[in-house]
Amino acid sequence: MREEIIETARLAQLDFTEDELTQAEVQLGRMLAYVNRLSKLPAGESEDAPAHVNVFREDVVRDEGLATEIIAGAPEARENQFVVPKTFANE
């Protein structure tokens, strides 16, 4: 697991101290153990479970002019889109 944490930190451009790496390893181990416990719980319909109801509404496209207002506040924009610095260096 330690190698995965080191690789993930490298990809995220994070520098962990040895103590932070150890702490992340312990915390991730606890999270994975908890998920493992949850996966063993019975899943499915029960009398106590609420009925499944679709709580989603239909998507409706509305032009309220917000995009223009938001882009106007951007430090840099091109073709109605934000211009942001590159995240990854060319390798």
C-alpha positions as CSV (number, residue, x, y, z in Angstrom):
1,M,0.0,0.0,0.0
2,R,2.9,2.3,0.7
3,E,4.0,2.2,-2.9
4,E,0.5,3.2,-4.1
5,I,0.5,6.2,-1.7
6,I,3.9,7.3,-3.0
7,E,2.9,6.9,-6.6
8,T,-0.4,8.8,-6.0
9,A,1.4,11.6,-4.2
10,R,3.9,11.8,-7.1
11,L,1.0,12.1,-9.6
12,A,-0.6,14.8,-7.4
13,Q,2.7,16.6,-7.1
14,L,2.7,16.2,-3.3
15,D,5.8,15.9,-1.2
16,F,5.2,13.8,1.9
17,T,7.6,13.6,4.8
18,E,8.3,10.1,6.1
19,D,5.9,10.8,9.1
20,E,3.2,12.0,6.8
21,L,3.6,9.0,4.6
22,T,3.3,6.7,7.6
23,Q,0.2,8.6,8.8
24,A,-1.4,8.4,5.4
25,E,-0.7,4.6,5.3
26,V,-2.4,4.1,8.7
27,Q,-5.4,6.3,7.8
28,L,-5.8,4.6,4.4
29,G,-5.6,1.2,6.0
30,R,-8.4,2.2,8.5
31,M,-10.6,3.4,5.6
32,L,-10.1,0.3,3.6
33,A,-10.9,-1.9,6.7
34,Y,-14.1,0.1,7.2
35,V,-15.2,-0.3,3.6
36,N,-14.4,-4.0,3.9
37,R,-16.7,-4.2,6.9
38,L,-19.5,-2.3,5.1
39,S,-19.2,-4.6,2.1
40,K,-20.1,-7.5,4.4
41,L,-23.4,-6.0,5.5
42,P,-26.5,-7.4,3.9
43,A,-27.8,-5.4,1.0
44,G,-31.1,-5.5,-0.6
45,E,-34.7,-4.8,0.1
46,S,-36.0,-4.9,3.7
47,E,-39.3,-3.9,5.3
48,D,-37.6,-1.0,7.1
49,A,-36.1,0.4,3.9
50,P,-37.9,3.4,2.5
51,A,-39.5,3.1,-0.9
52,H,-37.2,4.1,-3.8
53,V,-38.4,7.4,-5.2
54,N,-36.9,9.3,-8.1
55,V,-35.9,12.6,-6.5
56,F,-34.3,13.9,-9.7
57,R,-36.0,16.5,-11.8
58,E,-35.7,16.9,-15.5
59,D,-32.8,19.0,-16.7
60,V,-33.9,22.2,-18.2
61,V,-31.4,24.4,-20.1
62,R,-31.9,28.0,-19.2
63,D,-29.8,31.0,-20.3
64,E,-29.9,33.4,-17.5
65,G,-26.8,35.3,-18.7
66,L,-24.7,34.0,-15.8
67,A,-22.0,32.5,-18.1
68,T,-21.1,35.9,-19.5
69,E,-21.1,37.5,-16.1
70,I,-18.9,34.7,-14.7
71,I,-16.4,34.7,-17.6
72,A,-16.2,38.5,-17.3
73,G,-14.7,38.1,-13.8
74,A,-12.0,35.6,-15.0
75,P,-8.4,36.8,-15.0
76,E,-8.1,35.4,-18.5
77,A,-10.7,34.0,-20.9
78,R,-10.7,32.9,-24.6
79,E,-13.8,31.9,-26.7
80,N,-16.1,32.2,-23.6
81,Q,-13.9,29.7,-21.6
82,F,-11.5,30.1,-18.7
83,V,-7.8,30.0,-19.5
84,V,-5.9,28.2,-16.7
85,P,-2.3,27.3,-16.3
86,K,-1.1,23.8,-17.3
87,T,-1.3,21.2,-14.6
88,F,1.2,18.8,-15.9
89,A,4.5,19.6,-17.5
90,N,5.3,18.1,-20.9
91,E,7.3,14.9,-20.3
